[in-house]
């Protein structure tokens, strides 16, 4: 009887494909409004505690950006752009209802998501509109 061949070793896992700017932008987009909502609940001042609900909803918009930045997905840029497109009108509405300080909450996360989604700093464009990287 011949000995059974050794099982083939599994290939080593590839490098993690993490979009760091998308991850940081998504985390900040989630944490800043969440922190403001918790602050509003704990110490409301002359504001209603119900005003924390829209802040929590705005924070939840950034969860898909965190998820798609951590795990490899063929639709990563589309998801990041969608989160950015949904969050920008909310910034404008937040300015109307909460004041200009609301825009400062989402300025950094929105900028980082724009960079991660490829809307800013795309590199040189060739004639067909595709990005061309310089070496």
N, C-alpha and C positions, 0 to 999 in steps of 0.2 A: 504494500500500500504506500502511495506517495503522500508526502505531507501536503496539506492544503497551502496554496499560495497566500502570502500575506496580503491583507486588504490594502488597496491603494490609499495612500495618505491624501486627505482632503487638501485642496490647494489653500494656501494661506489667504486669509481675507484681504481684500484690496484696501487701499487707504479710504478712510471715511471722507465722504464728499459733503462737507459742512459749509454752508454759506454763512460765514461769520458776520458779515454786515447785515444779512437778513435776520440772523439769529439775534444779534444785539438790538437791531431795530424793532423786531417783534417783541422781545422781552421788555425793552423800555416802553414800547407802546402799550404793553399790558400792565406794567408796573406803575407807570406814572398816573394814569387815570384811576387805577385800583387804590393807590395810596391816597389820592385826593378823595375818593369815595369813602374810604375808611375814616379819613380825617373828618369828613362831613358827618358821618354817623356818630363818631365819638364826641366831637366837639362842634355841634352845628352852628353855634352863634345865633344869628338872626335868620339863618337859612333853614329851610325845611329838610328833614332827614330824607324825604322822598327825592330830593335832588341828587342823591347818590345813585339812584337807579340808572339814569342815563350814563353816568360815569362808568358803572360796571358794564353796561352794554357796549360802550366804546372800547373798553378794555378787552372784551371777548372777541372783538373783531380781529385783534392781532394774534389770536391763538393759531389760526391756520398758517400764518407767516412763520411762527416758531416751529411748528410741526414740519413744514416743507423745507425749512432751512436745516433741520437736523437730519432728515432722512432723504436719501436720493430719490428724486422724482423727475420724470421727463417733463412735467408741467410746472416746474419750480418757478420760472420767471412769470408765467401766466398767473399763478396764485399770488405771488408777491405784488404784481401789478394790480390785480383785483383788490387786494387788501388796501393798497395805496389809493386806488380810485374810490373805494368805499369810504375810506377814512378822511380824505380831503374835504368833501362836502360837510362831513360831521364837524370838522374843525371850524368851518365857517358858521355852521349853526351854533356851535359851542361859543363862539365869540359873541353871537347875538344874545344867547340866553345866559351865559356865565361871565362874559366879559373878555377882554383881551388876554388876560392871564391864561385862559384855556388854550390859546394857540401856542403858547410857550411850552405847554405840556407835550404837545405832539409834534413840535418842530424838528427835534432831533430824530425821533423814530421815523417820521415821514421822509426825512432826508436820507437816512440809512436804507430805508426800503427802496427809495428811488435809485440809489446806487446799486443795491443788490439785484434789483429787477432789470438793470441794464438801461435805465432811462437817462442816466448821467454817466459820463466817463466811459463811453462805449468803444473808444479807440477810433482809428481811422476807418473810413468807409470806402469800399471800392465802388466801381460804377454800378454794380447791381444792388447796392445797398447792404451787402453783407459785411459784417465786421472783419477787419483784417488786422491781425496782431503784428506788431513790429518785434523783431528778434534782437 
